[in-house]
Structures are given as C-alpha cells and as structure tokens.
Amino acid sequence: MSRREQLQSMLQSEPDDVFLNYALAKAFIEEGRVDDGLAQFRRTLELDPDHVASYFQMAQVLATEGDIDESRRVVSQGIDVARKVGDSHAEMEMTGFLDSL
C-alpha cells in the first residue's frame, strides 16, 4: 500500500483531520497528481483557514505549474494568515517567495 493509499484509508475514519488532509495533498503532488494535490490543499484550508503551510505549499505548486498570478494570490493570503497567527518565520519565508515571483 502506498503512502497516499494509507492516508486515504486513514481519512475514511477521520475525514476532517487537517494533518491527514495536508499530508494527502503533499502525497498527491509527489505522485505528480497536481490537480488532486491542489484540490486537497483547498480541502485542508476549508477545514482550517489558518493552516499556514498549506498556503505556502499550494503557492509553490502553482508557481511550478506556471500559474504565477494565482500563486501570488495564495501566498499573499498565506502571509496575512501568518501575521494573524503570529508565525513570523512563515511570514518571512512566504514574503521572500512572493518577492521571487
């Protein structure tokens, strides 16, 4: 059973687990299933709009896929959330990423 399959199995009993949803998004991306990964990041953010890492990961994937405008939008949102929750490290990283776009 692959890592993704294990995560999907665990999500059957805990569909609203933020960490499992985030991990599944990353697993999809690792498998090259970008659309599924982006959808899973969106699901994670529906469950926890303050999940800073999802914004950053999603923005990076979007940039890699060439969707720079959407990447900027997502990372800007993530910067606002990082400020709100007091995650200055993530705020700095995302600001640097935004400047590089």
N, C-alpha and C positions, 0 to 999 in steps of 0.2 A: 504494500500500500504506500503510495507516495505521500509526501508531506501535505500536499494540497488535499488529497483524499482524507487523510487523518483529520485535518482541520475541518473539512466539510462534515465529516462524521460527528465530530465534537459539537459543531454548530447545530446539528439536528436537535440536541438536547438543550443547548444554550444559545438560541439564535440571536439574542441581544447582547452577547458578550463582546464588548468593544475590542478587547485584545485579540480574541479569536478572529473577528471580522478584519481587523487590521493585518493580522498575520496571513489571513487568506488572500487579502489584496496583494501583499508582497509575494506570496507564492504564485499567484496568477502571473504577476509581472515577470518573475523568474522563469516561468514556463513560456514566456513570450505571448501570453494571452492578455494583451494590453487593455482591450475593451472591457474584459471581465475584471481586470485589476482596478481600472478606473471606476467601474460601477461599484466595486467592493469598497474602495476608498470613500465613495459618496455614501454608501450604506453606513460606514463607520462614522462619518460626520453627521449623519441623521441621528445616530444613536448618541453621539457625544460631540456636539458642535465645538467643544473646547479641546478636541484631540489634536494638538499642535502638530504632531509628527505626520498625521495624515495629510495635512495641508502641504507640508514640505515635500513629502514623498510624491504626492499627486502632482505638484507643480513640476518636480523634476522629470517625471514621466511625460507630462505634457510637453515640456521643452524638448525632450529627447525625440518625441514624435513630431516636432515641428510646429506645435500649436502654441506659439510664443505669447500671443495675446491672452489666451486662457490661462497659461502658466503664470503670467504676471498677475492676472486677476486672483487666482487661487493663492499665490504666495503673498500677495498684499493682504488678503483676508487672513491668512495664517499669521502674518506679522501683527495685525490688530488683535488677534486672539492671544498670541504670545504676550503682548503687552498687558492685555486684560488679566491673564492668569499669572503674570509675573515671571515668565520664563525668558529672562534676558538673554540667555545663551542661544536659545532657538531664534529669538528675535534678531540677534546679531547674524547668525548663520543665514537666515532667510533674507535679511536685508542685503547681505553680500551676494547671495544668489540672485536676488532681484536686480541688483546693480550690474550683474554679469549678463543679464538677458538683453 
